[in-house]
Amino acid sequence: MSTQASRAGGKLNLFDFAVVVVVLLALAGFFLARAGHAGVNKVIQGVSRVAIKVYMVGVKTEDLDLFKVGDKSAITIRNQPVQPPMTISEVKHWPKQVSFLSADGKKALSFPDPAQPLANDFEVTVVDQADVTADGYVVRGNKIKVGNQIDLEGFKYRIQGVVVDITPVK
């Protein structure tokens, strides 16, 4: 009995020391984050509805009504699905173009690409709520900026595009 009493009486072994250090570091991190001295928190300045414009190049499809205004489209940012799906508010599409110099060489002319007759370029705008921070918009925990790769996904499609504009919606 005296051996157990002396162990419980104040000697710390390596495991006990490690547990104490981890608890102290966790408490320090918690209080630093609450005080605003850690990079894990961003001060939210407000919430705004934003329109996220996504540009998709060379989508090969016969169905030009793939995206419909009012439909829902799930998005994926940096391999992270964002739920629930966002609402499509605007759709533009045109045939994929190729450029040539004019006969006089002074200007460029563009024509639909004859080598890819099914290829179309799409510009799809989705609308959702976003937190506004000092350095941009955060959509459900994902910071989103112009240039981000983004996937739009619906019943018939999963297409990768790039964010070309983010604007607040009134």
C-alpha positions, 0 to 999 in steps of 0.5 A, spaced: 500 500 500 505 504 501 508 504 494 501 506 491 500 512 496 507 514 494 505 514 486 499 518 487 502 522 492 506 527 487 511 523 482 509 525 475 511 520 470 512 521 463 505 520 461 502 525 466 507 530 464 505 529 457 498 530 459 499 536 463 503 539 457 497 538 452 492 541 456 496 547 457 497 548 450 489 547 448 487 552 454 492 557 451 490 556 444 483 557 446 484 563 450 488 566 444 483 565 439 478 568 443 482 574 444 483 574 437 490 573 437 490 566 433 489 566 425 483 561 426 478 566 427 476 571 422 472 577 424 465 577 420 463 584 418 456 582 416 452 577 412 450 578 405 447 575 399 452 574 393 452 572 386 458 568 384 459 567 376 462 561 374 466 560 367 466 554 364 470 553 357 469 548 352 463 544 355 462 538 350 454 537 350 448 537 345 444 539 351 444 547 351 439 547 356 443 544 361 443 549 366 436 553 368 435 559 371 431 557 378 434 550 378 439 548 384 446 546 383 451 543 388 458 546 388 464 543 390 470 548 392 477 545 393 474 538 393 469 540 399 462 539 397 458 546 399 451 544 402 445 545 401 445 547 393 445 554 390 440 557 386 442 558 379 440 566 377 443 567 370 446 563 364 449 565 358 452 560 353 455 561 346 459 556 341 467 555 343 470 560 338 477 560 335 481 566 333 484 568 326 488 574 323 484 578 318 487 578 311 490 584 312 493 582 319 490 588 323 485 585 327 483 578 329 476 575 327 473 569 331 469 564 329 465 557 332 470 552 332 469 547 326 473 542 330 469 541 336 462 542 334 459 540 340 463 545 345 460 551 348 462 556 353 458 557 359 457 563 364 453 561 370 451 565 376 449 562 382 446 566 388 447 564 396 449 567 403 456 569 405 459 571 411 463 578 409 470 578 412 476 583 411 479 579 406 473 577 402 467 572 402 466 566 406 461 561 403 459 556 409 466 556 411 469 556 404 473 562 402 471 564 395 475 569 391 476 570 383 480 564 380 478 559 385 476 552 381 469 550 382 465 544 380 457 545 379 453 539 379 446 537 378 442 531 376 445 531 369 452 534 370 458 535 374 463 540 370 469 544 373 469 552 372 473 558 375 470 563 379 470 570 375 466 575 379 463 575 386 458 581 387 453 582 393 446 582 391 441 587 393 
